[in-house]
Amino acid sequence: MSRDNNKIYISNSPFINGHKIVDFVWNAHLDENLDLWMDLHLESDRYDEEEEYKDDLEEIDDISEENAEKQLWINYDHCIISSTYWNNKGIKINEIDNFDFKSINNKVFIVDPLPIDFDDTEKLAFGISMLGNDTLAQNEITFLDTSEFGVFDIKWKGKVANTYLGEKEFDYEFYVYMKNIRFEGINIHPSLKKDQVINFIQSNNFNHFELLDADDSTLENYILKLKKVL
C-alpha cells in the first residue's frame, strides 16, 4: 500500500489509511548542564476524522469485531508522540558538530533500542499517547536535506507497546514521512546566564544562530533562532 506524506500510519490499527498530522515541531533545547538535546513533537488528527460512517441505526446494529476495535481507538481521540509534551529528554547530541545541518543529512538516529526497562520509562526520549499513555522504543529517525537552509524532510518510525492497557509486547509500529519541516530553534534553560549561552555559541561555532532577547533579565523566554538568509 502506498503511503502519503504528512500522515502517520500505525500497524494493527483498524484505520489502515492512516491519519493526517495536524502539528509537527522540530526544535532543540540547551539544558542546565549546557548539554544539547533535539526535540520532536507530533500530533495526529482525530482517529475517526477521515472515516465514512454509516447512519446511526446501522452503526448501533454493527457489533462486528472491526467496529468494536474502531470504537476503542476513537475513545482515545488521537495520537501524540513527543519529547516535550510530557517533558521527556529528547535525543542527546553527544558531539555538537553532529548538529551541523550538513552532518545530519541522511543520518539515521537510532533512539531507545530494544530491549528497554519498563520500570525506567521516564528516561526514554519520547512519550506517546496512542491507546492511552503507552511506551515507545526502537525509534529510527532520518533527516533528509532540502534546497532550503534549515528545512528537512523527516522520516520517523518506531515500535509501541500498549502499556496503558497492560501489554508489554511491542506489537504496534508507526511510520511518518514529513515534508519540508523547518528547524524552530534551540530553547534555553532559564537557569543559564546570558554570558554562558553566548560563550556556548562562540565556542561551538554556532554562527548561523542568533540569541533573541526576552523582555526580562532571565533566559526563560530566550531561544537560539536561525539567522535569516539574505
N, C-alpha and C positions, 0 to 999 in steps of 0.2 A: 504494500500500500504506500502510495506517495504521501509525503508529509509536507504540510505548509510551513512557511516561516512564521515566526512570531506567534506560535501556538505551543502548548505543552501537551504531550501525549503520554499517557500513563498505561502501562501494560496491566492486564487483568482488570481494567476498568470497564464498566458497561458502556461507556461513551467512547466508542472507537474512533470518532472523528476529532478527538482532542478538544482543547479549549483555548480560546484566544487569550493572549497575555494583555492585561489592561494596565500593568505597571511593571517597569523593569528599570532598576537603578544600578549603575556600576560606579563605585567610588572606593575610597580607602580611608583609613584613619591612622593617625600617629598617636600611640598610647603614651602613658606617663613615663615609660622607660625609653622613649624615643625608638620604639620598635614599630615598623610599618606593617599594616595588615590590609589586605584587599577585601572589599565587601561586595556582595551581590544581593539584590532584593528582587523577588518576583512575586507577582500576584496574578492569578488567572481570573477570567470571567466566571460567573456562576456556572456550576456544573450543568445545569439544565438550560442554559441560555440559547443554545442552538438546536435544542430538541424540537421535533414536531410532535405535539401532543394530540392524542385522541380527545374526543369530547369527554366531559366529566363522567357521564354514566359509563362509558366504555372503560375509562381509567379506573373507576371504582370496581368494575367487574373483572379487571385484569389482575389475576392473582399469580401470574407467571413468575418463575424464579428471576427472569431478567428484569421484570418491572419492580419486583421487591428489592433487587440489588440497586437499581437506579434510585429508588426512593431512599435507600440507605445513604448513598452518596449525596443526594440532594439535601439530606438533613445536615450535612457538613458544609454546604453552601459553595465553597470554592477552595482553591489551593493557594497556600503561601509557602514559599521557600526563601529563607532569608538568613543572613548573618547579622542583621541589625534589628529586626523586629523583636526578637527575644534576647538581644544582647549576646549572641554567640560571638566567637572570637574571629571568624573570617579566616582568610588564607595568609599566613605569615610569609612576608617577603624576606627570606633569610639574607640575601645579598641585595643591597639597594640597587645595584646595577641591573638586577633582574627585572626591575620595574621600568626600565627604559622601554619605550614603546617599540623600538626596533627589536629588542631582545625577546619580547613576549610574543611576537608574531609567530604563529604556528606552534607555539609552546603549549604542551598539554600539562595541566596541573592535575596531579592525582592527589585527592584530598580525602582523608579519613578512610584509608583502605581497610577492607575486611580482613580478619575479624575485628570487632570493636568490643569495648567493655560497656555493657548495658547499665552498669552501676556508675558510670562516669560520663554520661552523655552530655553534661553541661560543657565539656571540653571540646565537643565537636564543632566544626567550622560553621555549620548551618543547622538551623531548626526547620521543621516542616510541619504544616498543618494540612493533612490530606484527608484522612478519616479521623479527625481529632489530632492531638499533638503527637505525631509519630516520630520515627527515628530515621535519619538519612545518613548514608555512608557510601563509600566507593564512588565519589564524585570524579568525573573526568571533564575538565573544563578547558576548552581550546579557544584561543584568541586569534582571529584572522584579520589582518590589517586591511583597511580600505584606502582609497585615494585621499581621504581627508585626515589630517593630523588629529590624533586622539580619538578617532572613531573606528570601532572594530565591529566585525560580526563575532558573535559569541555562541559556541556550541557547547551544550551542557547536558550531561546525562549522569544518572546516579541510581542507587538502589534504596528502596524504602521498606522498612518493617512497620507493620500496623500495630505498634506497641500500645497505642491508646486502647485498642480492643484486645490486648493481651498477647499478641503474636510477637515472636522473636525471629521469625524467618524473613529474609529479605525477598519477599515474593512479588514485589512491585518494582518496576523500573520506569523512569521517566526520561523523556528526551525533549530538548528545546533547542531551536536554532533561531537566534535573534539577529536581525539585520540592523546595521548602522547604529550601534549603541555608543553614545558619547561618554567619555570618562568625565564624571561630575566634579572631581577634585578630592582633596585629602582633608578630612575633618581633624581638627587639632584638639587634643585632650586639654580641658580647661586648667589643669594643674601646671601645665608648662608655661614657662616665662617666654616673653616675646623674643628675647635675645637667644634663648635656646633654640627656638624654631628657626630664626634667621641663620644661626650657625649650622643647623642641620641642612638648610637649603644650600648654603655655600659649600659645606664640606662634602656634600653628596652630588654636587653639580646639577642641582635641580633648576637649571637656568630657564627651563620652559614653564616654570610655575611662578606665581606671584602670591604673596600673602595679602589677603584682603582684610582691612581693618574692621573691627567691630566698633560699636558706639561707646564701649566702656573700656576699663583698663585690664579686664581679664581676657583670656583667649577662648571663652566659652563659645562664642559665635564665629571664631576665626576659621578660615578654610584656605587651603592652598588650591588655587584655580589655575588652569592652563592659561597662559597668556594668549591673547588674541593674535592670530596670524594675519599680518597686514598684506 
